[in-house]
């Protein structure tokens, strides 16, 4: 509960926080998911690096050390000695000793998003534990309609701006759209594309960190959810609707997960194995055109020891896609030893330069039984970021914002969390739909 602030340690305040900390350690210590106790958010780095903090008195700095490096750890030791205590996030050694050092402790990283750097900038850093990084998006259109009227459906309207508390965020989203996608054709499409960017950004960072396991030992994105309806860094909006990021995180945070590192036209498969069992994966790499025709394929086996990462032979597609760059993509399918499958899809060029074919997405069946809904769908062409949407119900799908890369029928189940009709209408949004009629 201590964050981005300065605390004057009076006798009354000391008595107050001592009781508060003791009560809350007792209240929370039996939760199985509790990993460690952290004294505060960003106060140590603020005293070292933030202009308005640096000039504060030595007495207040001493109060900081007393609170976070003496009082709180002593209470944690007394009430929950089995858990580790960390004085601040980020921190390296405590005591104001280089809290933002990449080589020790944890780091917060915001050059992607606040610093406006491209997603590829993650690869310039090898944090020991990246405990905070993120990217904003708008909530689902059905959630926006709960606080905005049709006349407010513009991200620069007074209502939308009042539900955006990061002053420059809307401009940042538009800038990142310009770097990756064609400009969306309407308000709903803009919301949809903002969520694609959010998911892509965090996926890029997590993949990089997981591929460097041993040096990089953890990643926590900011943030899981919201405390009011707002454009934010959350992956679940205020009304409990999953954004694209939350569905994508289900895949890139899997205990055993495949990913692909790209260097120009060279693609290298990796398996990140954070289980206690070895993984022997069959990796199939397909180069396809936007009609889903296979231009070239290859298959390799990839062994990964427990709690480790491995990489396979690189795959050079430069000759295969020469002259077809705008019509091609690479699909890598990892079939793991436990039978689970990881799939990664990467366009050869930027999505904004791709010549996508108009997809004929067929919803061939929708079945609702109690609070469970099942849909089947297929597409005649490459269909990136296929999203199932519903205005009349909040449905948590087992998968969403997925890629349709062949003509096979895909079946997706969902759980209805809330609905205002017995027959909610399920519709599909695709990347092609976001800019073409």
C-alpha positions, -999 to 999 in steps of 0.1 A, spaced: 0 0 0 30 23 0 36 37 -35 52 66 -52 51 88 -21 71 101 9 63 93 45 73 114 75 78 88 103 62 105 133 55 84 165 18 82 156 25 72 121 49 45 132 23 31 156 -3 32 129 17 14 102 31 -12 126 -4 -23 135 -16 -21 99 13 -42 86 10 -68 113 -27 -72 107 -24 -75 70 5 -100 71 -16 -122 93 -46 -117 70 -28 -126 38 0 -150 48 -19 -182 43 -27 -176 6 -9 -202 -15 -2 -177 -43 17 -153 -21 53 -153 -34 70 -125 -14 63 -94 6 73 -61 -11 77 -30 10 67 -4 -16 63 5 -52 90 28 -68 99 49 -37 135 38 -36 141 46 -73 122 78 -68 146 90 -42 175 83 -66 161 93 -100 129 114 -98 136 151 -97 109 160 -72 121 133 -48 159 137 -51 158 171 -33 141 159 -2 159 160 31 182 134 45 158 130 74 130 118 51 154 94 34 163 80 68 126 77 76 123 56 44 151 33 55 135 29 89 101 20 75 111 -3 47 144 -17 57 137 -21 95 101 -19 107 84 -38 79 109 -66 75 110 -72 113 72 -77 113 73 -100 83 100 -120 100 79 -123 131 46 -131 114 56 -150 82 92 -161 84 89 -185 55 84 -157 30 110 -135 14 109 -98 19 119 -73 -8 122 -36 3 110 -19 -29 102 -26 -65 124 -20 -84 154 -26 -62 189 -41 -64 205 -41 -30 183 -17 -10 197 13 7 194 35 -25 221 15 -42 214 16 -79 178 4 -77 175 3 -115 205 -19 -122 197 -45 -150 221 -70 -134 205 -73 -99 171 -76 -84 140 -65 -103 134 -38 -129 105 -17 -141 107 -11 -179 86 15 -197 106 25 -228 80 5 -248 49 26 -242 59 57 -222 92 59 -241 75 52 -275 101 27 -285 92 -2 -308 85 -36 -295 119 -48 -307 135 -27 -279 128 -54 -254 155 -74 -271 181 -48 -260 175 -57 -223 182 -88 -203 166 -80 -169 170 -104 -141 134 -100 -132 111 -76 -151 85 -69 -124 66 -41 -142 60 -33 -179 29 -27 -199 10 -13 -228 -24 4 -229 -56 -5 -248 -93 5 -247 -119 -19 -231 -142 -39 -252 -169 -20 -272 -196 -36 -250 -179 -22 -219 -175 13 -235 -212 14 -242 -219 11 -204 -203 46 -198 -205 63 -232 -234 71 -256 -232 67 -294 -224 104 -296 -193 99 -275 -178 72 -297 -146 90 -304 -114 86 -284 -111 124 -281 -146 130 -269 -150 145 -234 -164 112 -220 -137 90 -235 -110 114 -224 -124 114 -189 -121 76 -189 -84 79 -199 -61 91 -171 -28 88 -189 -28 122 -206 -7 113 -237 -20 77 -240 -45 82 -269 -18 98 -290 6 69 -281 -19 43 -292 -24 61 -326 14 63 -331 18 26 -325 -11 19 -348 6 39 -375 37 18 -371 20 -16 -373 -15 -14 -388 -36 4 -414 -58 31 -399 -90 16 -385 -122 24 -403 -143 33 -373 -144 36 -335 -150 -1 -328 -122 -11 -351 -99 13 -334 -107 -3 -300 -101 -37 -315 -67 -28 -330 -56 -11 -298 -61 -45 -281 -40 -63 -307 -12 -38 -301 -13 -44 -264 -12 -82 -268 16 -80 -293 37 -57 -272 35 -79 -240 40 -111 -260 71 -97 -276 86 -88 -242 77 -121 -225 89 -142 -253 123 -124 -253 127 -128 -215 116 -165 -215 141 -172 -243 168 -159 -220 159 -180 -190 189 -184 -166 197 -147 -170 161 -135 -171 140 -152 -144 107 -135 -143 82 -112 -160 51 -95 -145 31 -73 -168 12 -43 -155 -17 -49 -150 -44 -76 -146 -76 -57 -140 -92 -23 -135 -111 -7 -105 -133 14 -128 -142 15 -166 -112 30 -183 -86 28 -211 -57 12 -193 -29 -13 -192 -52 -40 -178 -58 -73 -196 -93 -76 -181 -115 -46 -181 -137 -33 -152 -167 -54 -163 -147 -86 -164 -143 -88 -201 -111 -103 -213 -91 -81 -237 -69 -97 -265 -39 -96 -242 -55 -119 -216 -63 -145 -242 -28 -142 -257 -12 -144 -223 -28 -178 -219 -5 -190 -247 28 -171 -242 28 -178 -204 21 -215 -207 44 -236 -186 57 -252 -218 55 -229 -247 70 -224 -281 80 -191 -296 99 -178 -326 128 -153 -327 129 -134 -359 159 -117 -375 149 -104 -409 139 -134 -430 155 -159 -405 132 -176 -381 145 -196 -351 121 -218 -330 125 -219 -292 108 -239 -265 106 -225 -230 100 -253 -205 92 -242 -170 80 -277 -159 98 -304 -140 96 -328 -170 117 -328 -201 99 -318 -233 105 -334 -267 86 -313 -292 79 -318 -329 83 -284 -345 66 -279 -379 74 -247 -398 51 -236 -426 56 -207 -450 21 -199 -464 5 -174 -487 -27 -155 -477 -48 -181 -494 -33 -206 -469 -13 -225 -496 19 -240 -482 49 -226 -501 75 -245 -480 76 -266 -449 101 -282 -426 100 -304 -395 125 -307 -366 127 -323 -332 135 -301 -302 145 -315 -268 142 -292 -238 154 -301 -203 132 -293 -173 133 -257 -162 153 -246 -192 150 -232 -228 163 -246 -261 164 -234 -297 163 -253 -330 179 -247 -364 171 -214 -380 149 -213 -411 157 -189 -438 127 -179 -459 142 -152 -480 142 -171 -513 109 -187 -506 90 -154 -503 110 -133 -528 85 -112 -546 57 -124 -523 65 -107 -491 32 -89 -488 13 -121 -493 31 -145 -470 33 -155 -434 51 -181 -413 32 -205 -390 52 -225 -365 34 -254 -347 50 -270 -316 35 -303 -306 49 -310 -271 55 -342 -253 24 -339 -232 2 -335 -263 -3 -298 -259 3 -275 -289 18 -241 -292 13 -221 -324 30 -189 -335 21 -169 -366 43 -141 -380 37 -121 -412 67 -117 -435 61 -79 -437 43 -56 -413 5 -61 -410 -1 -27 -425 17 -37 -457 1 -71 -460 -23 -77 -489 -49 -97 -470 -76 -114 -490 -112 -108 -480 -120 -137 -457 -152 -156 -458 -155 -165 -422 -183 -190 -417 -200 -194 -383 -214 -228 -390 -230 -235 -357 -237 -218 -323 -250 -239 -294 -260 -226 -260 -264 -250 -231 -269 -234 -197 -240 -210 -193 -219 -227 -220 -217 -215 -256 -200 -234 -284 -193 -220 -318 -177 -235 -349 -161 -214 -376 -138 -215 -406 -122 -192 -431 -112 -196 -468 -82 -173 -463 -56 -162 -438 -75 -145 -410 -53 -129 -384 -67 -120 -349 -101 -136 -354 -122 -123 -325 -155 -136 -312 -176 -107 -299 -210 -104 -283 -228 -72 -273 -256 -90 -253 -234 -111 -231 -201 -112 -213 -185 -145 -225 -151 -158 -214 -139 -179 -243 -113 -208 -240 -95 -190 -269 -100 -158 -288 -81 -134 -310 -67 -165 -327 -54 -171 -362 -73 -190 -389 -46 -204 -411 -63 -232 -430 -98 -242 -441 -104 -265 -411 -133 -259 -388 -123 -245 -354 -145 -252 -324 -144 -227 -295 -163 -230 -262 -171 -201 -239 -187 -195 -205 -214 -169 -202 -207 -147 -172 -235 -123 -177 -262 -119 -204 -293 -98 -211 -309 -121 -236 -314 -159 -239 -300 -159 -274 -270 -136 -275 -257 -129 -310 -221 -140 -316 -202 -121 -342 -167 -121 -357 -142 -93 -360 -110 -98 -381 -81 -77 -390 -94 -73 -425 -127 -61 -411 -109 -34 -392 -100 -14 -423 -121 -28 -451 -159 -29 -455 
